[in-house]
Amino acid sequence: MNEARLTLAAATIVLVTACSAPAPKQQSTDAEISAMMPLKRQYSDVVMGFDVHPQTTLIVSVDLQQYIETDDETIAAIRRDAVGRWRAAWIAAHPHQHAILHVRFIDFIGRKVVTESTKV
């Protein structure tokens, strides 16, 4: 009887552990978004957040009013930095894979502000 309980307890622990571990796709998405966070900290008045959707498109949410009021040089730097950071993060998460990556900047209601692309 004790052996059956131990087997059941072990199976329950394995099941709970397997269910709580994030899926590999979610882990790579989390790593990519985490790599983008310095951009949000540096340009906190313009960059509001990130999402990956689908796998080869990074969505960068911006405060449109702040984006419009920011000088062209800074906007160009934000766009370059976003593409460069995400490209590096994507390559790290998807070694030996090739794709055309898109970085789409959107406003708070989802309207496209600008899109950048790069090959990997």
C-alpha positions as CSV (number, residue, x, y, z in Angstrom):
1,M,0.0,0.0,0.0
2,N,2.8,2.4,0.9
3,E,4.5,1.7,-2.4
4,A,1.4,2.6,-4.3
5,R,1.1,5.9,-2.4
6,L,4.7,6.7,-3.1
7,T,4.2,5.9,-6.8
8,L,1.1,8.1,-6.9
9,A,2.9,11.0,-5.1
10,A,5.9,10.8,-7.5
11,A,3.6,10.8,-10.5
12,T,1.7,13.8,-9.1
13,I,4.9,15.7,-8.6
14,V,6.1,14.9,-12.1
15,L,2.8,16.0,-13.5
16,V,2.7,19.3,-11.6
17,T,6.3,20.1,-12.5
18,A,5.6,19.3,-16.2
19,C,2.5,21.5,-16.3
20,S,4.2,24.5,-14.5
21,A,7.2,24.7,-16.8
22,P,6.9,27.2,-19.6
23,A,6.7,25.9,-23.2
24,P,9.9,26.4,-25.2
25,K,8.2,28.9,-27.5
26,Q,7.1,30.9,-24.5
27,Q,10.7,30.8,-23.1
28,S,12.1,32.1,-26.3
29,T,9.5,34.9,-26.5
30,D,10.2,35.8,-22.9
31,A,13.9,36.0,-23.6
32,E,13.4,38.2,-26.7
33,I,11.1,40.6,-24.8
34,S,13.6,40.6,-21.8
35,A,16.3,41.6,-24.2
36,M,14.2,44.6,-25.3
37,M,13.7,46.0,-21.8
38,P,16.8,48.3,-21.9
39,L,15.2,50.1,-24.8
40,K,12.0,50.7,-22.8
41,R,14.1,52.0,-19.9
42,Q,16.2,54.3,-22.1
43,Y,13.2,55.7,-24.0
44,S,10.5,55.4,-21.3
45,D,8.6,58.4,-22.4
46,V,8.2,56.9,-26.0
47,V,8.4,53.1,-25.7
48,M,5.5,51.6,-23.6
49,G,5.9,47.8,-24.2
50,F,6.6,44.8,-26.4
51,D,4.9,41.8,-27.8
52,V,6.0,39.1,-30.3
53,H,3.3,38.2,-32.8
54,P,3.7,36.1,-34.8
55,Q,7.2,34.6,-34.2
56,T,9.0,36.9,-36.7
57,T,7.3,40.2,-35.8
58,L,8.1,42.3,-32.7
59,I,5.4,44.7,-31.8
60,V,6.7,47.9,-30.1
61,S,3.9,49.9,-28.4
62,V,4.7,53.7,-28.4
63,D,3.1,56.7,-26.9
64,L,2.1,58.4,-30.2
65,Q,2.1,61.9,-28.8
66,Q,5.6,61.5,-27.4
67,Y,6.8,59.8,-30.6
68,I,5.6,62.7,-32.7
69,E,7.2,65.2,-30.3
70,T,10.6,63.4,-30.2
71,D,13.3,64.7,-32.6
72,D,14.1,62.7,-35.7
73,E,17.6,61.7,-34.6
74,T,16.2,60.1,-31.4
75,I,13.4,58.3,-33.3
76,A,16.0,56.9,-35.7
77,A,18.1,55.7,-32.8
78,I,15.0,54.1,-31.2
79,R,14.2,52.3,-34.4
80,R,17.8,51.1,-35.0
81,D,18.2,50.0,-31.4
82,A,14.9,48.1,-31.5
83,V,15.8,46.2,-34.7
84,G,19.4,45.5,-33.5
85,R,18.3,44.3,-30.1
86,W,15.5,42.1,-31.4
87,R,17.7,40.7,-34.2
88,A,20.3,39.7,-31.6
89,A,17.7,38.2,-29.3
90,W,16.0,36.3,-32.1
91,I,19.2,34.8,-33.3
92,A,20.1,33.7,-29.8
93,A,16.6,32.1,-29.4
94,H,16.5,30.5,-32.9
95,P,20.1,29.4,-33.7
96,H,20.8,28.4,-37.3
97,Q,17.3,29.6,-38.5
98,H,16.7,32.2,-41.2
99,A,13.8,34.7,-41.4
100,I,12.8,38.2,-42.3
101,L,12.2,39.9,-39.0
102,H,9.7,42.8,-38.7
103,V,9.6,45.4,-36.0
104,R,6.2,47.1,-36.0
105,F,5.7,50.3,-34.0
106,I,2.1,50.8,-33.0
107,D,0.1,53.3,-31.0
108,F,-2.1,52.6,-28.0
109,I,-5.1,51.4,-30.2
110,G,-3.0,49.3,-32.5
111,R,-2.5,51.6,-35.5
112,K,0.8,51.1,-37.3
113,V,3.2,54.0,-36.9
114,V,6.1,52.5,-38.8
115,T,7.6,49.1,-39.7
116,E,11.3,48.1,-39.9
117,S,12.6,44.8,-41.4
118,T,15.9,42.9,-41.4
119,K,17.1,39.5,-42.7
120,V,18.5,36.9,-40.5
